Amino acid sequence: YSIRFHVGNTLGDINSAKVTAKLGTNVKWLQAHPSSEAVLTYNPETNTITWNLDRLSADVGFSLPEKEASFQVSLTPTASQVGIAPTLVSGINFSGQDVQFGKLISVSNPSLTTKLVSDPAFVQGDDIVVK
């Protein structure tokens, strides 16, 4: 599976911006996508991915291009996952500090599963693990 994170910013500039996430059960990190300009780090001990953006300027994703990072994972489902759409990535969180007001910003996003409804090639039912 290829996972794509993308961020935009309607607020003022943000310092110490980063995205963190954890790989799901039986999901293995393969690599950052070769064409990704973003620097992603993977910690195998915690199964956590970190994308350090450092400074995120105002209007990124609006009047400026959005920032994005891509990486690849593999899933080896177990018998306990039969009948469900397994989670690929969970605990997806953006955090940073507003430059002007000093306020800490944190935004959580829903987990990504094998139910890839935004993929035009997705077929209902292909997301479910079968025996």
C-alpha positions, 0 to 999 in steps of 0.5 A: 500500500502507498500512504500519502499524507498532505497538509495545508494551513489556513492560519499563520505560520507554524513552527515545529510542525510535524505529523506523527502516526503509528502503523497498524497491527501486522503492517510493515514499513517498507520505505518512503516513496522514492519521489517524496521530497519530504523527510520521513523517519520510521522508528521500528521500536515504536512502529511510529512514523514522523514527518518533520515539516519544521516551519509550515507557512500560512496559505500552504495548500491554498495560494501555495502548494500543499506539502505532501509525503508518501510512504509504502507499507505491506500488510500480512493479515492474520486469522483474527482480521478475517472479515474486517478492513484492517487499519494501516495507519492510526494515531495520525496527528499534526502538531506545531506552534503558532508563530504569532500567538505561541499557541500549540496546535494539534489536529488528529485525523481518522485512521487509514484502513484498507477501505480505500474509497478515495482510490478510483480503482477501489472495489467495494469488498476488496478491503475485507480480509478473507480466508 
